[in-house]
Amino acid sequence: MDLVLEQPHHLHWLWAVAALAALGVLSLRGTRRRLLRFAELPLLGRVAPSFSLSRSALRLVLFVASLGLVTVAMADPRWGVFYTDIPRRGLDVMVLLDVSRSMLAEDARPNRLERAKQAISDVVETLGGDRVGLMVFAGDASLVCPLTLSYESFRTSLREADIRSADRGGSMIGDALRAAAASFLDPADEEPQEGKVILLVTDGEDLGSLPVEAAAQMRESRKVRTYTVGIGDATEGATIPIVEGGGRTDLTYDGQVVRSRMDAELLAKIATAGDGAFIPLGTATGDVGAMFQRVTEGLTVREGATGPVRQRHPRFQLFAGAALALLVAECLVSGRRRSRHSKEVAP
């Protein structure tokens, strides 16, 4: 069926649904115990003929099931492949993904790295036949997916990227920009061509690698534009979790807990020097794909050409519709049953 969840981190809400279900079961059991103190089970039908424990349980099941379906719908399930012809602009987009330890901060949910990967997936959905590649970086940069039209290959490389993908720790944005620009070199090109884009997705922390100068140099000498996407809170920041010996603690330096903040000022300067644009995503869940498409709208290189792009049908509507139906059913089921002896009293 080729099922893919575009927003899988929303499935964490299933824990909350399970907790609500457990509370509901405990409440029903408490109600039953209180009734049994009042009267024996055979007498309950006479003492409280309108009360129905089974109907209350059914309402709980319908309510919990509807919440579960809403959670699945939030995860944006997609299956069923279709192809659409989309105009090709002829862009080459090299994505630079920060996999340094600071990207584990959880001010962006579920953490900065996973939110960055989702933002990159949004961008790929809008490329329309342009080539895309992936480099990951921390203290050094590694090419994990060369420029390609196979978006499935790119997505596979993106899913596998984590903080272990870089050989060295740290955050050297300038070195990563230079490595990304070098990946565009084509021996067939007699001189640099327009249409080459670097998309830098990071929290902006840098260890003095001169990224602004690197972006300016790449634009001037190789005609490479640099666009930046900032992930993380720029004001309060967040601690960096580490897991050691089965326990979880926060990263410290000189006895002080480290707080990582998104450096919006640096990322804006990099984008300006690279003749691109800065997308300050922060901790939000905005559609970065639409934002990137808007800021690169004028970068058409070859007009008129089209190419098939493989996409999946969004299916969240099915789960949302089923959830709504269950909620309506839950409202229609009364917690009490009608007494067979009740009669309508005439006025």
C-alpha positions in Angstrom: 0.0 0.0 0.0 3.1 2.3 0.2 1.9 4.0 3.4 3.9 7.1 4.5 3.2 9.4 7.5 4.3 12.9 6.6 4.0 14.2 10.2 4.8 11.1 12.3 5.7 13.0 15.4 2.0 13.7 16.0 1.6 10.0 16.9 3.0 10.9 20.3 -0.5 12.2 21.1 -1.6 8.6 21.2 -0.1 8.4 24.7 -2.5 11.1 25.8 -5.4 9.2 24.2 -4.4 6.1 26.0 -4.2 8.0 29.3 -7.7 9.4 28.8 -9.0 5.9 28.0 -7.4 4.6 31.2 -9.0 7.4 33.2 -12.4 6.6 31.6 -12.1 2.9 32.5 -11.2 3.7 36.1 -14.2 6.1 36.3 -16.6 3.4 35.1 -15.2 0.9 37.5 -15.6 3.4 40.4 -19.2 4.0 39.4 -19.9 0.3 39.3 -18.4 -0.2 42.8 -20.5 2.7 44.2 -23.7 1.2 42.7 -22.9 -2.2 44.2 -22.5 -0.7 47.6 -26.0 0.7 47.2 -27.7 -2.4 46.0 -26.9 -6.0 44.8 -26.5 -6.5 41.1 -29.9 -8.2 40.5 -31.7 -5.3 42.2 -30.0 -2.5 40.2 -32.4 -3.0 37.4 -35.3 -2.2 39.7 -33.6 0.5 41.8 -32.1 2.4 38.9 -33.9 1.1 35.8 -32.7 4.0 33.6 -29.0 3.6 34.3 -26.9 1.6 31.8 -23.2 0.9 32.5 -22.8 -0.7 29.1 -24.1 2.4 27.3 -21.6 4.5 29.3 -18.8 2.1 28.3 -19.9 2.3 24.6 -19.8 6.1 24.7 -16.3 5.9 26.2 -15.1 3.6 23.4 -16.6 5.8 20.7 -15.0 8.9 22.2 -11.5 7.4 22.6 -11.6 5.8 19.1 -12.5 9.2 17.6 -9.5 10.8 19.4 -7.3 8.1 18.1 -8.5 8.7 14.5 -7.9 12.4 14.9 -4.3 11.7 16.0 -3.7 9.5 13.0 -5.2 12.2 10.7 -2.7 14.7 12.2 0.1 12.4 11.2 -0.9 13.1 7.6 -1.1 9.5 6.2 -0.5 9.1 2.5 -0.7 6.1 0.1 -1.5 5.5 -3.5 1.1 6.9 -6.0 0.2 9.2 -8.8 2.3 11.2 -11.3 1.8 14.8 -12.3 3.5 16.8 -15.0 5.1 19.9 -13.4 7.0 22.6 -15.2 10.8 22.2 -14.6 12.8 25.3 -13.7 16.1 23.6 -14.1 17.2 24.4 -10.6 19.9 22.4 -8.7 19.1 22.5 -5.0 21.7 21.2 -2.6 20.2 20.9 0.9 22.6 21.4 3.8 21.2 19.8 7.0 22.7 20.6 10.4 23.2 17.3 12.4 25.2 18.8 15.3 24.2 17.9 18.8 22.3 21.2 19.3 19.7 20.0 16.8 18.5 17.6 19.5 17.0 20.5 21.4 13.3 20.1 21.9 12.0 23.7 21.6 10.8 22.6 18.1 8.8 19.4 18.4 9.7 16.6 18.6 13.2 18.1 18.2 15.0 20.5 15.9 16.4 17.8 13.7 13.1 16.1 13.1 11.4 19.4 12.5 14.2 20.3 10.0 13.7 17.0 8.1 10.0 17.7 7.9 10.7 21.2 6.5 13.0 19.7 3.9 10.3 17.2 2.9 7.9 20.1 2.4 10.4 21.7 0.1 10.9 18.6 -2.0 7.1 18.4 -2.6 7.3 21.7 -4.4 10.4 21.3 -6.5 8.6 20.3 -9.6 11.3 18.2 -11.3 14.3 20.2 -10.2 17.4 18.2 -9.1 18.0 18.0 -5.4 20.9 16.7 -3.3 21.7 16.3 0.4 24.7 17.1 2.5 24.8 16.8 6.3 27.2 18.7 8.5 28.5 19.4 12.0 32.2 19.8 12.4 32.6 18.6 8.8 30.3 18.0 5.8 29.4 14.8 4.1 27.6 14.3 0.8 24.9 11.6 1.4 22.8 12.1 -1.7 24.3 13.6 -4.9 22.1 15.8 -7.1 19.3 13.7 -8.5 15.7 13.7 -9.9 14.9 10.6 -7.8 13.1 12.2 -4.9 12.5 8.8 -3.3 16.3 8.2 -3.1 16.6 11.7 -1.6 13.9 11.0 1.0 15.6 7.7 2.0 18.8 9.5 2.6 17.0 12.2 4.6 15.2 9.7 6.8 18.5 8.1 7.7 20.3 11.3 8.6 21.0 11.8 12.3 23.7 13.2 14.6 25.9 10.2 13.9 26.0 11.1 10.2 28.8 13.6 10.7 32.3 12.4 11.7 33.2 15.4 13.8 31.2 17.4 16.3 30.8 21.1 16.4 29.1 23.4 13.9 31.1 24.7 11.0 28.5 26.4 8.7 31.1 28.2 6.5 33.0 25.0 5.7 29.7 23.3 4.9 28.7 26.1 2.5 32.0 25.8 0.7 31.6 22.0 0.4 28.1 22.4 -1.0 29.2 24.9 -3.6 32.0 22.6 -4.7 29.4 19.8 -5.3 27.9 21.9 -8.1 31.1 21.8 -10.2 30.5 20.3 -13.6 33.5 19.9 -16.0 31.2 20.5 -18.9 30.4 24.0 -17.8 32.9 26.5 -19.3 31.7 29.1 -16.8 29.4 29.2 -13.8 25.7 29.1 -14.6 22.7 30.5 -12.7 20.1 28.1 -11.2 22.3 26.7 -8.4 20.8 27.0 -4.9 22.0 26.0 -1.4 19.2 25.5 1.2 20.8 25.7 4.6 18.6 24.3 7.4 20.1 24.9 10.8 19.8 26.6 14.2 22.6 28.9 13.2 25.1 28.1 15.8 28.6 28.4 14.3 32.2 28.0 15.6 33.9 30.9 13.7 33.9 29.4 10.2 33.1 32.7 8.4 29.8 31.6 6.9 28.7 35.1 5.7 32.0 35.5 3.8 31.6 32.0 2.3 28.1 32.7 1.1 29.2 36.0 -0.5 32.2 34.3 -2.2 30.1 31.5 -3.6 27.6 33.9 -5.0 30.2 36.1 -6.7 32.5 33.4 -8.0 30.1 30.5 -8.8 26.7 32.2 -9.0 25.4 30.0 -6.2 22.5 31.5 -4.2 22.1 30.7 -0.5 18.7 30.4 1.3 18.5 29.7 5.0 15.9 28.1 7.2 16.2 28.8 11.0 15.1 26.1 13.4 14.7 26.7 17.2 13.7 29.4 19.6 15.8 32.6 19.2 15.0 34.1 22.6 14.9 31.6 25.4 16.5 28.7 23.5 16.4 25.2 25.0 18.7 22.7 26.7 20.3 19.9 24.8 19.4 16.4 26.0 21.9 13.6 26.1 21.3 10.0 27.0 24.0 8.1 28.9 23.8 4.8 30.7 20.1 4.6 30.1 19.4 7.9 31.8 18.7 11.4 30.3 20.5 14.6 31.3 21.2 18.0 29.8 24.5 18.9 28.2 26.7 21.0 30.5 29.9 23.1 29.9 32.1 24.1 32.9 29.4 23.0 35.2 26.7 25.1 33.6 23.7 23.7 31.6 24.1 24.7 28.0 21.1 26.5 26.4 21.1 26.6 22.6 19.4 29.5 20.7 18.6 29.9 17.1 20.9 32.7 15.7 18.4 34.5 13.4 20.8 37.4 12.9 23.6 35.3 11.5 21.2 33.3 9.2 19.7 36.5 7.8 23.2 37.8 7.1 24.2 34.6 5.3 21.0 34.7 3.1 21.6 38.4 2.3 25.3 37.7 1.4 24.2 34.8 -0.8 21.5 36.8 -2.6 18.9 34.5 -1.2 16.3 34.7 1.6 15.9 33.8 5.2 12.9 31.7 6.4 12.7 32.1 10.2 10.7 28.9 11.0 11.6 29.0 14.7 9.5 26.6 16.6 6.5 26.8 14.4 5.1 24.2 12.0 4.6 26.3 8.9 4.7 25.1 5.3 8.3 25.7 4.4 7.7 24.3 1.0 5.3 27.0 0.1 7.7 29.7 1.6 10.6 28.3 -0.4 8.6 28.2 -3.6 7.6 31.8 -3.1 11.1 33.2 -2.5 12.5 31.3 -5.4 9.7 32.0 -7.8 11.8 34.3 -10.1 14.6 31.8 -10.5 13.3 30.1 -13.7 16.2 28.8 -15.8 14.5 26.8 -18.5 10.9 27.6 -19.4 8.4 25.3 -21.1 9.9 21.9 -20.1 7.8 19.6 -18.0 8.5 16.4 -16.2 6.5 13.7 -14.2 6.8 14.0 -10.4 5.8 11.0 -8.2 3.5 11.9 -5.4 1.2 10.2 -2.9 -2.5 10.9 -2.3 -3.2 12.5 1.1 -5.6 10.3 3.1 -6.1 12.3 6.3 -9.7 13.1 5.3 -10.7 9.5 5.7 -9.6 9.4 9.3 -10.9 12.8 10.1 -14.3 11.9 8.6 -14.4 8.7 10.6 -13.5 10.5 13.8 -16.4 13.0 13.2 -18.8 10.1 12.6 -17.8 8.5 15.8 -18.2 11.7 17.7 -21.7 12.1 16.3 -22.5 8.6 17.3 -21.2 9.2 20.8 -23.5 12.2 21.1 -26.5 10.1 20.0 -25.9 7.3 22.4 -27.6 8.2 25.7 -25.9 7.1 29.0 -29.3 6.0 30.2 -31.8 3.6 28.8 -35.5 4.2 28.7 -37.6 2.4 31.2 -40.1 -0.1 29.8 -42.6 1.1 32.4 -42.4 4.8 31.7 -45.5 6.3 30.2 -46.2 9.6 28.7 -48.1 11.8 31.1 -50.8 13.9 29.4 -51.0 17.5 30.3 
